[in-house]
């Protein structure tokens, strides 16, 4: 059995400070009202149809302060009702 007694093994350095700009506004602009990163900051939520749906779900999630799964169900319900209304009026 080998026993190493070295003071360097027991040294734990201080954690580094997070990189912030002068005002921290860059980080604040990338967070939603719920403190989560925005879809645009993650490279999602473009102007293509799937990105518009993502942005709509994010608007429901942040605007109504509901969980993601609820915003998905509510978004599906909104699209279903809209499609039903369009199909019955045609």
Residue pairs with C-beta under 8 A, 6 or more apart in sequence:
20 27
21 27
30 37
30 38
30 41
31 37
31 38
32 38
32 58
32 62
33 62
33 65
34 61
34 62
34 65
36 62
38 45
38 58
39 45
39 54
39 55
39 58
44 51
44 54
45 51
45 54
45 55
45 58
53 75
56 75
57 68
57 71
57 72
57 75
58 71
60 66
60 71
60 74
60 75
61 67
61 68
61 71
64 71
64 74
66 74
